[in-house]
Amino acid sequence: MPPLPSRPRSVTPPRTRGSAGERASTGYLPIGGGDGARAAPRTRPVVTVTTPPRGPGNRGAGLRWLTGRVPTPASHGVTRSDRALFDALVGTGRARSAAGGEAELLYERKDSVIVRVGDIVLKAHPEGVRPADLVARVRVAASTPGLLAPLEPPFPVAGRTVTVWPHGTPVTPDVDPPWEEGARLLARLHRHPVPAHAPACRGWARRVARAVGRLPRGTNDAAVAEIRRTHAGLSPWLRSLPEPEAPACLVHGDWHLGQLVHTPNAGWRLIDIGDLGTGDPAWDLARPAALFASGLLPPREWERFLAAYRAAGGPAVPPEGDPWSTLDLPARAMVVQIAATRVGRARAEGRPLNEQEEPLVRICRRIRLSH
């Protein structure tokens, strides 16, 4: 990635994305000198790490990075606090599923629960979700090609807002990751005309800050301290990000391979519309860009994704040349967010950082020292 200057320049950020040269001269996305010259293309990660072999025994660990989530094991039980919600979701699903079948907990974390019952999937959204925004996103999904839309409008279950979806097969460790399919769907979404009722997709800086804010406090933890220092250095840049002028682009808002499912009739589709709306499409590419720049995503896989996105006319990066002219800051911010999430989880589990988490802390240090 190109180096960031020591601090944001005292200029008013532009209201539009502009060219790479314009961003270099204004300080919106610093990629080099102020003469408008474009930075040289970067094709290598910022840090060099040895990527583990892609054998069958390794793919499960790699899937966590590619999908952005840790799949809930089949043997995982529902926590006591969520038992009533789980039972309510199962009952609702059995009343709606034509196929019937056993209930299966697909995903559980503090703010959401996802359950499969037969041929449908029910998702209990976070407690703070605004029903009006979710309804607007459901409407957008229903009219946007490439998205798997809910089967009906959101409704309340056990005090939570719930959506019901057709079941699809997610990306699994035993298959080659569908980078090209995901890239084409993402480019198609970004190029789709923005519906008048689409909500805004914002809050990128707040998401990073929340992840860092959840790290343990009051401990002499070098990894935690490094992540906090790096975030402090990036925060002025994140706070100065302008909102794209309307109509901007239609963006997913939380894209990774875990947001792809394969359906019998429609093939691969994008799921999870919780952040769907108008915004800067570069942030949809931030996770794979961050993992590539950290050395955790092999160059060949990054190249597959980027080439397919460009071939499909994706607007988040220039059609050729240096992609980091738009991806630099989103990728750096995503490195910090992923590092904070993974280090926080390791500390909560009482274990040392593993061979994939340690490089994230190292890249945070590299980012900080490049300021």
N, C-alpha and C positions, 0 to 999 in steps of 0.2 A: 504494500500500500504506500502511496506517497506520504511524506511526512507532514504532520500538522505543525503550524507555527506555535510559538510559545503561548499566545493568548489571542482571543478574537480581536480583530481590528475594530476601531471605533467608527464603524460605518453602519448605515441602515441597511439591513439585509434586503435584497430584492424581493419582490412579490412573486416572481416567476422563477422557474428552474433555470432558464437561460443557458448559454453555452458554457463549455468548460472554461474558456478564457474569461468570460464574465464572472464566473464564480471565483476564479483565481484572483481577479483584480479586486473584487469586493469583499472577499473574506467569507462569503456564504458557505462555500465548500472548498477549503484551502487545499490546493493540489500542486502548488509550485510558486513561482515568482509572480509578480504583479504585472508583467508585461503582456499578459494574454496568451503566452505560449502554452501549448498543451504539454502535459506531463508525458514522459515516455511510457509506453505500454508496460504494465507489470504482469508477468505471467507466472511468477513464483510466489509461494507463501512467504509471509513475513518471517516466520520461524521455520526451521527445518526439523521435522521429527520423523521418526521411522514409522510409517503407517503399518499397522499389524496386517498380516496376511489375510486375504479375503476368503479363507477356507470356511467350511461349514461351522467349525467350532467358534469362529469369531464373528459371524454375521449377526448374532443376537445382540452383542454389545454395540456393533456399528449401527444397528437399526435405531437404537435410542438416540443417536446423534442425527441420523437422517430424518427421523420422524418427529423429533422434538418432544417426545414423551416416553415415559417408561410404561410399557404395557402392563396392565394389571394381571398378575398370574391367575390361572384358572382356579387355583386352590385358595386364593385370597378371600378372606371372609369380609363381610360388611361390618364396619365398625358399629358399636352400640348406638352412637349418636345418629347414624344414618339408617338404622334398621327400619324405622317407621317409614322413611322416605323410600327405601328400597322396596319394601312390601307394597307401598302404594303404587309405585311405578310398575311393579309386576302385575298387580291387579288391573291397572289401567291397560297395560299391554295385552293381557289375556282377553280383555273385553274387545280389543280392536284387531287382534291378529287372527287372520283367517287360517293360518297354518298351525296355530297352537305351538306346543313344544315347551321345553324346559326354559326357565329363566336363566340368563347368564350375565354376570357382572362384567362389563367390558372395560370400564374405566372408573376410577374413583380417586378424587383428591378433595382437598378442603372445600373447594367452591363449586364442584360439579360432580354429578354421578350419571353414568351412561349404562343402560341396561338393554340387553336384547331379549325379546320374547318372540320366538318363532321367526317370522319374516319381517319384523319391524324392530326399530331401535328407538328407545325413549331417552331423551337427555333432559336432566334437571339442571337448569341454568343457575349461575351464581345468584345469591340472594339479592344483590344490588342491581341486577339487570333492570333496565327500564322497559317495561312491556311495549310501550309505543315504538321505541327504537327497534325492538326485536320484530314487531309486526311489520315495520317498514322494511326490514332486511329480508323477511320472509317473502314479501311482495317482490323485492328486487330479485331474489333467488328464483322465484317462479317464472320470471320473464327473461332470465339470463342464460343463454346456452352454456353448457359445460358445468353447471352447478347442479348438485343433487338437492332439490328443494324438499322441505318438510311436506308431509302428506296433508296437513291441515294447519290452521292458524294456532299460535301458542295458546295454552290454557293452563290454569292453576291445578297443581296436585300437591297436597300436603304442605301448602304454604310456599311452594316454589313454582316458577314458571317453567313449563315443560313443552318440548317440541317432539313430534313423532316423525320418524324417517323410515324410508325403505332400507332394508339391510343391504350392505355391500361388503365385498371382501377387501380388507385392508392390505397394505403392503406388508409382506412377510419376509423373514430373514432368508428363506430358502429360494427366493427368486431374485433375479437381477433388478435393482431399483429402477422404476419406470421414469427415469430422468426426462427423456424426450417427451413422454406423454404429459408429465406434470408441467414442463416448460411450455408446451403448446397450449395447454388449458389456461395457464397463467397469462400468456400473451393474449389469448382470445378474450379473457376477462378484461385485461387492461385496455384492449382496443374496442370493447363493446360500448355503444353509446350509453352515456350516463342517464339513467331514469331521473325524472324530475323529483321524485319522492325519495331518492337515495339519501340516507343520512351520511354525515361526515365520519371518516375513519381517522382519528387523531390520537394524541396521547402517547406517541412513541417514547418521548423523554420520560413521561410518568411511569411507563412500564419498566424501563431500566431502573429508575429510582426506586420503584417498589421492590424489585428483585434485590437490589443492594441493601435496601432498608430492612429486609428480612434476615440479613446475615446476623449471626450472634454478636452480642456486644459484651463489653467488659472482659474480654479474653485477650491474651497476648498471642494472637494468631497471625502469623506472617502472611498467609494467603488472603485472609479476610482484609487485613490492612492494605495489601497491595491492590485488591479490587476496589476498595473504597478510595484510595488515592487516585487510581486511574479514572474512576467515575467522576471524582471532583475535577479532574483536569478536562474531561469531556463535557461536563455539565454546561459551561458557558456556550459552547457550540450548539448543544442540543436545545437550550433555551432560546437561542436566536433563530431557530429554524422558522422560516415563514410558512404560512399555510398556502398551499397551491391555490391559484386563482381558479374560480369556477370556469368550466365544468370539471377541471382536473381529470382524474381517471377513476374508473371503478377498480377498487383493490380488494384483495381478500382480507388483509390485515393481520394474518397469523399463518403465513404459508410455510409448510414443510411437507415432506413426503407422507407424514401421518395424516394429512388432510386429503389424501386420495383414497378412493375406494373403487373397486371394479364391480359393475352391475351386469347381470346377464344380458340385458337388452340394450344398454347404452354405453357399455365399455367403462373406461375410467371417467370418474367425475370428482369434482371438488366438493368437500363437505365442510361443515363448521362455519356458519355464517355469523357468528357472534360479533365479529368486527367488520363485516362486509360494509363497504361504503366508498365515499370519494376520498382520494388522498394521493400521496406520492407513491408511485409504483415501485420505486427503488427499494422501499422497505420490505416489499414482498420477496425480494431476492436476498435480503440481508442474512438470513440464516445459512444458506449454502455458501454465500460469499464469505461469511465469518469462519465457517468450518474449513473452507479451502485455505483462507489466509492463515489460519492457525495450524495448518498441516494435518488436520483431522479428516479432511475429505480429499481423496486422491485426485491429482490434477486431471486425470482422464475423465472422472465422473463430473467434475466441475465443467470441463470443456464440453462434455455431452449436453449438459443442462444449458449452458450459455449459448452454444451453437444452435440448439433447437429453439430457444427463446428468440434469438435474433432472426432465425429463418422464418419464424412465425410472425415477424413484425412487431415484437414486443417493444414498447416505447420507453422502458425503464433505463436502458443503456443505449449508447450510440450504436448504429447498425454495424459498425466495424471499428477497429482500433481499441483504445483503452476503456474498458468498462468501469475502471475505478474512478473516473471523473464524476460519476454519480453514485457509486457504491461505497466509496471510502468511509464516509461518516456512518451510514447505516451499518456497515460491517463491523466497524470498531465498537459501536454501541451494542451490537448484538453479541460480540465477544464478551463484553462486560456483563451483559444480562445472563448469558449462558453460564459464564464462570460463576457468577453470584448464585445462580440456581443450583448448579452442581456442587459447589463447595458448601453451600448451606445444607444440602441434602446429606453430604458426606459427614458433616459435623453432627447433624441430627441423628445419624445412624451410628455415630461413634467410631468411624473408621477413617484410616488415612486416605488421602487422595489417590485415585488409581492412575494408570498410565495414560488415560485420556483426559483426566481432569487437570493433571499437573501442567500439560502444555498450555491450557487456557490461562492459568495464572502467569506463566512465563510470557505469553503474548500480551497480557494486560501490562506487564512491566515494560515490554517493548513499546507499547502504545504510549505509556506515560513518559518514557524517556525520549520519545520522538516529538513531544510538545515543544 
